[in-house]
Amino acid sequence: MGFTRLSVCYAHPVWHSAKRRDCDGDEDALMLALDTLLNFSREYLPAQIGGIMDAPLLLIPVVKTEEVQRQAHAVDVACAYPVEFYEKTWENVEARHVNRLIDLIEYRLGTEAQFEGFSYTTPVSNINAGNHESSYKRFKTMIEKLKSQLDLAEKIEAVDAKEVALKVLTTHFIRDIAGNLRAFSTQSFRCKSCNRRFRRLPLRGKCPGCGGALTLTVYRGGIEKYIDAAEHLIEKYGLPQYYAERILLVREEINSLFEGNKPKQISLVDFV
C-alpha cells in the first residue's frame, strides 16, 4: 500500500472488477474494518434516492477471479508477444482467433497464477509519469465526454468514428432512453415529508401516514436527457434511418405522456 499524486487508485485488475456495481462507474474508499463493523448504521445513510449506493452494506472477504466481470479475464499479462501474433495482424485476423497466442488472466483461472506473476510489455521509469487526471473525469457532462471521444476517434486512422457513434447510440443512448421511459411508466411515488414510498398513488393524493405531499421518483428530464444527443449522432454520422425513426417514436411517446411539464392523466373513456 502506498500513495500517488495522480487521481487514480492503483490496484489489482481483479479487485477493480470485483468492486464494480451494475451501473457505469464506481468510487474508491479505504476504511478500517472495525470502523465499518462498530461505527456503521443504516441510520447514518442519506434518505434521498441513491443514499445507499456507496454504503458498505456488503463485505466480501475473498475475491474469486471466476466470479468477477469477464472483461477482467481478458487482461493481457504477457511479458512479450510472439512473432506469430504480429504476422496475424497483417492478415487482419479477428482477435478471437489469435487470443490464445497472448497470456491472459482467462487462461490462468483456477491456479495461483490468476492472482500473481503478471507481466507487462512496456516498461516505464516511473509508474506515476502520466496524466495527473483523466480528461474523462474532468468533463462534467456525458455530452462533453461523448464529444471528446468522437473527436479523438476522428483523429485516429485506425478507428471508424461512425462505428463508434453507432455503438454509443445503440448500446448506451437508446437503451438508456427506453429504460428511463419504462421506469417512468412503472415508477413508485415518494412522500416529501416522511420519505415513505408507494407502489401506486394513494387515492387521497397525499401520504396516508403523515399527510405529506407526494412526488415522482422518475422525471421527464431523465427520459429526455440523451434524445438531442442521439439525434445529433444520427445526423452528423449519417446513421441508418431506422434509428432516426426510433428516436422520433420515443419523442412522440413522451409528448403523449405529458401536458406541458406535468404527466398527462388519461381516462379509460378516452379509448372508447
Sequence and secondary structure as in RCSB ss.txt:
>XXXX:A:sequence
MGFTRLSVCYAHPVWHSAKRRDCDGDEDALMLALDTLLNFSREYLPAQIGGIMDAPLLLIPVVKTEEVQRQAHAV
DVACAYPVEFYEKTWENVEARHVNRLIDLIEYRLGTEAQFEGFSYTTPVSNINAGNHESSYKRFKTMIEKLKSQL
DLAEKIEAVDAKEVALKVLTTHFIRDIAGNLRAFSTQSFRCKSCNRRFRRLPLRGKCPGCGGALTLTVYRGGIEK
YIDAAEHLIEKYGLPQYYAERILLVREEINSLFEGNKPKQISLVDFV
>XXXX:A:secstr
    SSSS    HHHHHHT  SSS        HHHHHHS  GGGS SSTTTTTTS     SS  GGGS HHHHT 
B  SS  HHHHHHHHTT  GGGTGGGS BGGGGTTSGGGTS    SS  S TT S SS HHHH  SHHHHHHHHH
HHHHH TTS HHHHHHHHIIIIIHHHHHHHHHHHHT  EEETTT  EESS  TTSS TTT   EEESS HHHHHT
THHHHHHHHHHTT  HHHHHHHHHHHHHHHHHEETTEE    GGGG 
